[in-house]
Amino acid sequence: MKKTLFIGSTVLDIIVNTDHLPENKEDINTRGIDLSIGGCAYNACSIVEYFNLPVVSCSPIGTGHFASILENLLKKKNKEPWIRIKDEDNGCCICLVDKDGERTFLCQHGAEYRFEREWLKDIDLNDLDYIYVCGLELEDENGEEILKYLEESNVKIFFAPGSRMKNIQSDRMKRMLALHPVLHLNEDEACGFTGNETISYAAKQLYDMTKELVIVTCGERGAYYVDKYQAKLIPGIRTVVADTIGAGDAHAGACIAGLKIGQNIDEILNQANKISAKVVSVHGASLTEKEFFEAVE
């Protein structure tokens, strides 16, 4: 089976649990702080790995305080960084989680968002089935290098533009959509980018831009898709919310896994809905192996 290449960040998540988001000049106490591994590419890739499917994770790590913490966390999972960047520390993502489990991110970018095509010179493009890219990487300073690599690769792209979709430079977004990627995003992102209030119209407009599968997650309602044959909502899984960190990434990873093994889109989204619901039910973005198999059994 061919490999999926994940281009993107592995991030130190600093998860701050609080009753509510602080107001200006307010002094509040937290309900706890945790450190864990996160990052859109890392989270999605981890789900594909749980399916025992082949991946390549191009995610750099820097040198410094945050990088050291992150590397120690990776070692506990028997993982090594793809490449080491000298003289630059990693950033971090401060995840503020309120009592309802909703998250707000404060992000400091660092070495984890760097990219050089030279890092992938030994990758055989014929051995790849998909290349995953997150919108955060496309927006960042090395986004142009990523785009050039994608344009030259002629490999199917799985693009998760994320919550900063409207912040991606318009010329880069046009070039990305012209590559006919599979799109994976949530309802707010789809409607916000297209200016439509209805998910069906938003997803159809995105499909018209790419002529490729569009997947829109809709929280507990499930996931909506548009392809060349139909548009359909696959119902979600109700669960008790611990926090929503990483739910979209896990859903994306499960979709990639389903595409790799040849499931039909209804099967793919039903499985992805189960996995993302499980992520929502636990604290943080990661599932243990036991939790993963509980979701898919």
C-alpha positions as CSV (number, residue, x, y, z in Angstrom):
1,M,0.0,0.0,0.0
2,K,1.2,3.5,-0.8
3,K,2.1,6.0,2.0
4,T,0.4,9.2,3.0
5,L,2.7,12.2,3.5
6,F,1.7,14.6,6.3
7,I,3.2,18.1,5.9
8,G,2.6,20.1,9.1
9,S,3.3,20.8,12.7
10,T,3.8,18.8,15.8
11,V,3.0,21.3,18.6
12,L,3.2,21.5,22.3
13,D,-0.4,21.9,23.6
14,I,-0.7,23.8,26.9
15,I,-4.2,22.9,27.9
16,V,-5.7,25.4,30.4
17,N,-9.1,24.3,31.9
18,T,-11.2,27.2,33.2
19,D,-14.8,28.0,33.9
20,H,-14.9,30.7,31.3
21,L,-12.7,32.7,29.1
22,P,-11.1,35.7,31.0
23,E,-12.4,39.2,30.4
24,N,-10.1,42.2,30.2
25,K,-8.3,42.7,33.5
26,E,-10.1,39.8,35.1
27,D,-8.2,37.5,37.5
28,I,-9.4,33.9,37.5
29,N,-8.2,30.6,38.7
30,T,-7.8,27.6,36.4
31,R,-9.2,24.1,36.9
32,G,-6.0,22.5,35.9
33,I,-3.2,22.7,33.3
34,D,-1.8,19.9,31.2
35,L,1.0,19.5,28.6
36,S,0.4,17.2,25.6
37,I,1.4,16.7,22.0
38,G,-0.8,18.3,19.4
39,G,-0.8,20.0,16.0
40,C,-3.2,19.3,13.2
41,A,-0.9,17.2,11.1
42,Y,0.3,15.2,14.2
43,N,-3.3,14.5,15.4
44,A,-4.5,13.4,11.9
45,C,-1.5,11.3,11.3
46,S,-1.8,9.5,14.6
47,I,-5.3,8.3,13.7
48,V,-4.1,6.9,10.4
49,E,-1.2,5.1,12.3
50,Y,-3.8,3.5,14.6
51,F,-5.3,1.9,11.5
52,N,-1.8,0.4,10.8
53,L,-1.6,2.2,7.5
54,P,1.7,3.6,6.1
55,V,2.5,7.3,6.6
56,V,5.4,9.7,6.4
57,S,5.3,12.6,8.9
58,C,7.3,15.6,7.7
59,S,7.2,17.6,11.0
60,P,10.3,19.5,12.1
61,I,11.3,20.2,15.7
62,G,13.5,23.1,16.9
63,T,16.0,23.6,19.6
64,G,15.0,25.3,22.9
65,H,12.7,25.1,25.9
66,F,9.5,24.2,24.2
67,A,11.3,21.9,21.7
68,S,12.9,20.0,24.6
69,I,9.5,19.4,26.3
70,L,8.0,18.3,23.1
71,E,10.8,15.9,22.3
72,N,10.5,14.3,25.7
73,L,6.8,13.8,25.1
74,L,7.5,12.3,21.7
75,K,10.1,9.9,23.1
76,K,7.5,8.5,25.5
77,K,5.5,7.5,22.4
78,N,8.6,6.1,20.7
79,K,8.6,8.9,18.0
80,E,11.4,10.9,16.6
81,P,11.3,14.3,14.8
82,W,11.5,14.3,11.0
83,I,14.3,16.9,11.1
84,R,16.0,19.2,13.6
85,I,16.1,22.9,13.1
86,K,18.9,24.7,14.9
87,D,18.8,28.1,16.5
88,E,15.0,28.3,16.7
89,D,12.6,27.0,19.4
90,N,9.3,25.5,18.8
91,G,6.2,27.6,19.6
92,C,3.2,26.3,21.5
93,C,-0.6,26.3,21.4
94,I,-2.3,27.5,24.6
95,C,-5.7,25.8,24.5
96,L,-8.3,27.6,26.8
97,V,-11.1,25.1,27.6
98,D,-14.2,26.4,29.2
99,K,-16.7,24.4,31.4
100,D,-18.7,23.4,28.3
101,G,-15.6,21.9,26.7
102,E,-15.3,24.4,23.9
103,R,-11.7,25.5,23.1
104,T,-10.1,28.8,22.2
105,F,-6.5,28.7,20.8
106,L,-3.7,31.2,21.4
107,C,-0.8,30.1,19.1
108,Q,2.9,31.0,19.0
109,H,4.5,29.7,15.9
110,G,8.1,28.5,15.8
111,A,10.3,25.9,14.2
112,E,7.4,23.4,13.8
113,Y,5.9,25.5,11.0
114,R,9.0,25.6,8.8
115,F,9.3,23.7,5.6
116,E,11.9,23.1,2.9
117,R,11.4,21.0,-0.2
118,E,15.0,19.7,0.3
119,W,13.7,17.7,3.4
120,L,11.6,15.5,1.0
121,K,14.2,14.9,-1.7
122,D,14.4,11.2,-0.9
123,I,10.6,10.7,-1.0
124,D,9.5,8.7,-4.0
125,L,6.3,10.5,-5.2
126,N,5.1,7.4,-6.9
127,D,5.0,5.8,-3.5
128,L,2.4,8.3,-2.2
129,D,-1.4,8.2,-2.4
130,Y,-2.2,11.4,-0.6
131,I,-0.4,14.5,0.8
132,Y,-2.1,16.1,3.8
133,V,-1.7,19.8,4.3
134,C,-3.3,22.1,6.9
135,G,-4.2,25.7,6.2
136,L,-2.0,27.0,9.0
137,E,1.1,25.8,7.1
138,L,-0.2,27.3,3.8
139,E,-0.7,30.7,5.5
140,D,2.7,30.7,7.2
141,E,5.9,32.1,5.8
142,N,6.9,28.8,4.1
143,G,3.5,28.3,2.5
144,E,4.9,29.3,-0.9
145,E,7.4,26.5,-0.7
146,I,4.7,24.0,0.3
147,L,2.6,25.1,-2.7
148,K,5.5,24.7,-5.1
149,Y,6.1,21.2,-3.8
150,L,2.4,20.2,-4.2
151,E,2.2,21.7,-7.7
152,E,5.2,19.7,-8.8
153,S,4.2,16.4,-7.1
154,N,1.1,15.4,-9.0
155,V,-0.2,13.5,-5.9
156,K,-3.8,13.8,-4.7
157,I,-4.0,16.4,-1.9
158,F,-6.1,16.2,1.3
159,F,-6.5,19.8,2.5
160,A,-7.8,20.8,5.9
161,P,-7.9,24.6,5.7
162,G,-8.9,25.2,9.4
163,S,-10.3,28.1,11.3
164,R,-8.0,30.6,9.7
165,M,-9.2,29.8,6.2
166,K,-10.1,33.4,5.4
167,N,-6.6,34.5,6.5
168,I,-4.8,32.4,3.8
169,Q,-3.5,34.6,1.1
170,S,-6.0,34.7,-1.8
171,D,-3.4,33.8,-4.4
172,R,-2.3,30.8,-2.4
173,M,-5.8,29.7,-1.9
174,K,-6.6,29.9,-5.6
175,R,-3.6,27.9,-6.4
176,M,-4.5,25.3,-3.8
177,L,-8.1,24.9,-5.0
178,A,-6.8,24.6,-8.6
179,L,-5.0,21.4,-7.5
180,H,-8.5,19.7,-6.9
181,P,-7.8,18.7,-3.3
182,V,-10.2,16.7,-1.1
183,L,-11.5,19.4,1.3
184,H,-12.1,18.7,5.0
185,L,-13.4,21.6,7.1
186,N,-16.1,22.4,9.6
187,E,-19.4,24.2,9.1
188,D,-18.3,27.6,10.4
189,E,-15.3,27.5,8.1
190,A,-17.3,26.4,5.0
191,C,-20.0,29.0,5.5
192,G,-17.6,31.8,6.5
193,F,-15.3,31.3,3.5
194,T,-18.2,31.1,0.9
195,G,-20.5,33.7,2.6
196,N,-23.4,31.2,2.6
197,E,-25.5,30.6,5.7
198,T,-26.6,27.1,4.7
199,I,-24.2,24.2,4.8
200,S,-25.6,22.6,1.6
201,Y,-25.0,25.8,-0.5
202,A,-21.6,26.3,1.1
203,A,-20.4,22.8,0.4
204,K,-21.8,22.8,-3.1
205,Q,-19.9,26.1,-3.8
206,L,-16.7,24.6,-2.5
207,Y,-17.2,21.5,-4.7
208,D,-17.7,23.7,-7.7
209,M,-14.3,25.3,-7.0
210,T,-12.4,21.9,-6.7
211,K,-14.6,19.3,-8.5
212,E,-13.5,16.9,-5.7
213,L,-14.9,15.5,-2.6
214,V,-15.9,18.1,0.1
215,I,-16.4,17.0,3.7
216,V,-17.9,19.4,6.2
217,T,-18.1,18.4,9.9
218,C,-21.2,19.6,11.8
219,G,-20.5,18.8,15.4
220,E,-22.9,16.3,17.0
221,R,-25.1,16.5,13.9
222,G,-22.5,14.5,12.0
223,A,-20.7,15.3,8.7
224,Y,-22.0,16.5,5.4
225,Y,-20.4,15.7,2.1
226,V,-20.7,16.6,-1.6
227,D,-19.1,14.6,-4.4
228,K,-19.9,14.1,-8.1
229,Y,-22.8,11.8,-7.3
230,Q,-24.7,13.3,-4.4
231,A,-24.8,15.5,-1.3
232,K,-25.6,13.8,2.1
233,L,-25.5,14.2,5.9
234,I,-24.1,11.2,7.8
235,P,-25.5,11.5,11.3
236,G,-23.1,12.0,14.2
237,I,-22.7,10.2,17.5
238,R,-23.9,11.8,20.7
239,T,-21.5,11.9,23.6
240,V,-20.6,13.8,26.8
241,V,-18.1,16.5,25.9
242,A,-14.9,16.7,27.8
243,D,-13.3,19.2,25.3
244,T,-13.3,19.6,21.6
245,I,-9.5,19.8,21.1
246,G,-8.4,17.7,18.1
247,A,-11.9,16.4,17.1
248,G,-11.7,17.8,13.6
249,D,-8.1,16.5,13.1
250,A,-9.1,13.0,14.2
251,H,-12.1,13.2,11.8
252,A,-9.7,14.1,9.0
253,G,-7.3,11.3,9.9
254,A,-10.1,8.8,9.9
255,C,-11.3,10.0,6.5
256,I,-7.8,9.6,5.1
257,A,-7.7,6.1,6.5
258,G,-11.0,5.2,4.9
259,L,-10.0,6.6,1.6
260,K,-6.8,4.6,1.7
261,I,-8.5,1.3,2.3
262,G,-11.2,1.9,-0.3
263,Q,-14.3,2.4,1.9
264,N,-17.3,4.2,0.4
265,I,-17.9,7.7,1.6
266,D,-20.9,6.8,3.8
267,E,-18.7,4.2,5.6
268,I,-15.8,6.6,5.9
269,L,-17.9,9.3,7.5
270,N,-19.7,7.0,9.8
271,Q,-16.4,5.7,11.1
272,A,-14.9,9.2,11.3
273,N,-17.9,10.4,13.3
274,K,-17.4,7.7,15.8
275,I,-13.7,8.5,16.2
276,S,-14.2,12.2,16.5
277,A,-16.9,11.7,19.1
278,K,-14.5,9.6,21.1
279,V,-11.9,12.4,21.0
280,V,-14.5,14.8,22.2
281,S,-15.3,12.6,25.1
282,V,-11.7,12.6,26.5
283,H,-9.4,15.4,27.6
284,G,-6.9,16.6,24.9
285,A,-6.5,15.7,21.3
286,S,-5.1,12.2,21.6
287,L,-6.7,8.8,22.0
288,T,-5.0,5.9,23.6
289,E,-4.9,2.7,21.6
290,K,-7.7,1.3,23.9
291,E,-9.9,4.3,23.3
292,F,-9.4,4.2,19.6
293,F,-10.5,0.5,19.3
294,E,-13.5,1.3,21.6
295,A,-14.5,3.9,19.0
296,V,-14.2,1.6,15.9
297,E,-15.4,-1.7,17.3
